[in-house]
Structures are given as structure tokens and as C-alpha cells.
Amino acid sequence: MGIVLPAQRLAYVALALITIGVGSLVHLGGGSLAADVRDVAGDALWAMMIVWWLGAITPLAGLIGRGAAAYAVCVVVEVSQRWHAPMLDAIRATRLGQLVLGSGFDARDFLAYAVGVAGAVSLDAFWRRRRRRAAIPRGG
């Protein structure tokens, strides 16, 4: 465990916002990407974003725990798409509601979420190793 610096939280917020930007570009057209590719990529990016937000909220949590929590959030949101209450459907009918809660259950999303979470956790682990190496004084 260590001391959480504001810069650590800000880094996770920045990563979340960058991921939202990339996800928006993919969602709104994605250039020449096929619709299925955009859908899967968007779901993976959404899962990455959840990892980054959890990093901003709990930066001292272990990566595996944070990844598991992010995947659990994704699964709960996906499974909730099978439940159709009028208020929930009204929220999903809005652009923001659809982006946050999704619009329809799709079992393949579970794999996309796993890829997104694994990618974010791997990137975070890589950056942590680099920071630790940079902080170790070199003998000469």
C-alpha cells in the first residue's frame, strides 16, 4: 500500500475520459468498421472505462480485485438488460441511458467485457512496473 497522490486519481480520470472519447468515436461511426466490430469494440472500451473509474475511486485497491469488480459491474448491467421495468426502459430510451445501461442483452458482450477489463488491467500493471523501475535508483 502507499499514499494516494491526487495525480494518481487524475490519471485514472484522464484515462476514463480518453476511453469515453475513443468509445464515442467508435459508437458514432467508427469509420469503416463493421457494425459488429463497432459493437464489440464499444463494449470492450466501456469495460475499460469502468476499470479506470474504479481506479479513480479506489486507487489503492489491487488490480485483480479492481478488474473483478469492473467485470462484475459489466455483468450486472448486461444481465439487467433482460429486466424491463417502465422506468428503466424510459432511461434506456435516452442516448445517455443507452450508453450507460445498454439496450439489449447479448451474451457475446461478456467476452468483450472480459477483453476490455483484461486490457485495462494489463496496461495498468505495465505502467505500475515502469513507475517502480523509474523510482529505483541506479547504481553507477
Protein Blocks (a to p, Z undefined) as FASTA:
>chain_A
ZZddfklmmmmmmmmmmmmmmmmmmmnnopmacfklmmmmmmmmmmmmmmmmmmmmmmmb
cfklmmmmmmmmmmmmmmmmmpccfklmmmmmpmklmmmnojbdcfklmmmmmmmmmmmm
mmmmmmmmmmmmmmpccdZZ
